[in-house]
Structure formats: C-alpha cells, structure tokens
Amino acid sequence: MAGLFPHLYDTAMQPLEKMRFEKIRSGLVRKAEGRVLEIGFGTGANFRYYRNVERVDAIEPNPAMSRQAIKRIKKAQIPIATYQTTAENLPFADNSFDTVVATLVFCTIPNPEQALREIQRVSKPGAKILMFEHVIMDQKIFGKTQVALTPLWKKLCDGCHLDRDTLWLVANSGLKVDKVTSYYKGLFLTIESRCIQ
Ligand SMILES: C[S@@+](CC[C@H](N)C(=O)[O-])C[C@H]1O[C@@H](n2cnc3c(N)ncnc32)[C@H](O)[C@@H]1O
C-alpha cells in the first residue's frame, strides 16, 4: 500500500482539495516572499499558488512523489528548483531563506525536532515559517482515537502520524508563533511563525 501512495495521493486528496484545502493552501502560500524553501513538496500541490517570490527551492525525499510534480513545476509562474533530500538534512547554507513553506508534511517527517532545527538554521532572522498540518485534536475522545489509529495509519499512509502535536513542536522549537488558525474542529491548523534567531 505504501508503495502505491504516490500514485493514489492526488486522487485521494481531490475531494478535500476541492472542499477547502485549495483555499487554505492558496491563502497561506501567497504570504510567501523572497527566496522560499518548500519542505516535502510531494506532488507539488502548492506550486501553482506562488506569486511574487524570487524563487522556490523545494525538497522531497521520495522520487515517486517528485515525478508526479513535474507537470506542476513546468506550469508554475516562478522558478522552482527541486532537491531529493530530507528536512532533517537540508543542503543549504545558514541564513538562506526568507520564507519556509511546509504543508501536510510534519506528520510524516521521522524526526520533526531535527527538521525544525534545520529550518531555523537555513532561515534568515525574521523569516516566515508557513505551515498547514493535521495534528492531534484537543478533544480527548478524538485525540485518543488518533493515537489508537496511528500504528496502522502509518503503514497505510507512508509513515504519516495522525497523533502528532506539531503546534507544540513548533512552539517549543525556538520559533515565534504569530498566528494559528483551526479547521475541522482543530484537526487541521495553519501555523504562521517567525524565525527569531
Ligand atoms: C502527505 S505528503 C504532503 C505533500 C505536499 N506537501 C502536500 O501538501 O500535498 C507528505 C510528504 O512528506 C514527504 N516526507 C517524508 N519524510 C520527509 C522528510 N524527512 N523530509 C521531508 N519530506 C518528507 C513525503 O515523501 C511526502 O511527499
């Protein structure tokens, strides 16, 4: 099943994208400026929303996902360079980026603390960190269900943790959280933070 994930991803996401995700992604991504780093770009769902940025350096470890993004890279309105690597080991110099974008990716990154350290290392002071993530819900019954489902879910969905507390990880990483917006009763959050190093 995990091997099929890159092929099924866009099809599985289509109803969600149509319902609300397109609006959330476009609203968030349009806040990007300057030189942008996108983490775990997958099939490139965000690429069409970038406007008025200098360029996007986009990383993705899974070549099967990146292959699905080729058409979107060609259609994008800004230059996009891609790199096959992980968020825990970014091949960029310190203080390189004005904005970092990460959508639906912190659930899957094996070592999110290390990824957040790397993001801060490559970000300029004051850089915007724009995230859209599903997270563990505050309501106990839902949160417990997410914890119970995660072992199976991880196997089916390419290592995705349903029970990750990404807002807590960000708030405790040294980033300054400026704005959090909740969707679907807190299952999804946009988290806008800044690098204050
Ligand atoms: C659910 S997909 C989301 C893709 C895309 N960001 C989106 O919004 O549709 C999660 C992505 O995270 C990538 N990923 C997994 N581990 C990663 C890591 N350590 N660093 C960066 N990306 C990673 C996966 O390969 C996959 O493409």
The ligand as an SDF file (V2000), in Angstrom:
LIG
                    3D

 27 29  0  0  0  0  0  0  0  0999 V2000
    1.2190   13.8240    2.7530 C   0  0  0  0  0  0  0  0  0  0  0  0
    2.5380   14.2380    1.6870 S   0  0  0  0  0  0  0  0  0  0  0  0
    2.3190   16.0030    1.5100 C   0  0  0  0  0  0  0  0  0  0  0  0
    2.8730   16.5280    0.2370 C   0  0  0  0  0  0  0  0  0  0  0  0
    2.6680   18.0280   -0.0200 C   0  0  0  0  0  0  0  0  0  0  0  0
    3.4420   18.8310    0.9070 N   0  0  0  0  0  0  0  0  0  0  0  0
    1.2130   18.4360    0.0350 C   0  0  0  0  0  0  0  0  0  0  0  0
    0.8740   19.3930    0.7460 O   0  0  0  0  0  0  0  0  0  0  0  0
    0.4020   17.8160   -0.6670 O   0  0  0  0  0  0  0  0  0  0  0  0
    3.9440   14.1510    2.8020 C   0  0  0  0  0  0  0  0  0  0  0  0
    5.2580   14.3160    2.0830 C   0  0  0  0  0  0  0  0  0  0  0  0
    6.3200   14.3850    3.0360 O   0  0  0  0  0  0  0  0  0  0  0  0
    7.4330   13.7490    2.4600 C   0  0  0  0  0  0  0  0  0  0  0  0
    8.4210   13.4120    3.5010 N   0  0  0  0  0  0  0  0  0  0  0  0
    8.5170   12.2720    4.2040 C   0  0  0  0  0  0  0  0  0  0  0  0
    9.5720   12.3010    5.0350 N   0  0  0  0  0  0  0  0  0  0  0  0
   10.1550   13.5090    4.8450 C   0  0  0  0  0  0  0  0  0  0  0  0
   11.3060   14.1320    5.3940 C   0  0  0  0  0  0  0  0  0  0  0  0
   12.0480   13.5240    6.3240 N   0  0  0  0  0  0  0  0  0  0  0  0
   11.6400   15.3530    4.9530 N   0  0  0  0  0  0  0  0  0  0  0  0
   10.8740   15.9830    4.0210 C   0  0  0  0  0  0  0  0  0  0  0  0
    9.7780   15.4460    3.4710 N   0  0  0  0  0  0  0  0  0  0  0  0
    9.4200   14.2270    3.8800 C   0  0  0  0  0  0  0  0  0  0  0  0
    6.8310   12.5450    1.7800 C   0  0  0  0  0  0  0  0  0  0  0  0
    7.6980   11.9460    0.8530 O   0  0  0  0  0  0  0  0  0  0  0  0
    5.5870   13.1460    1.1590 C   0  0  0  0  0  0  0  0  0  0  0  0
    5.8160   13.6310   -0.1290 O   0  0  0  0  0  0  0  0  0  0  0  0
  1  2  1  0
  2  3  1  0
  2 10  1  0
  3  4  1  0
  4  5  1  0
  5  6  1  0
  5  7  1  0
  7  8  2  0
  7  9  1  0
 10 11  1  0
 11 12  1  0
 11 26  1  0
 12 13  1  0
 13 14  1  0
 13 24  1  0
 14 15  1  0
 14 23  1  0
 15 16  2  0
 16 17  1  0
 17 18  1  0
 17 23  2  0
 18 19  1  0
 18 20  2  0
 20 21  1  0
 21 22  2  0
 22 23  1  0
 24 25  1  0
 24 26  1  0
 26 27  1  0
M  CHG  2   2   1   9  -1
M  END
$$$$
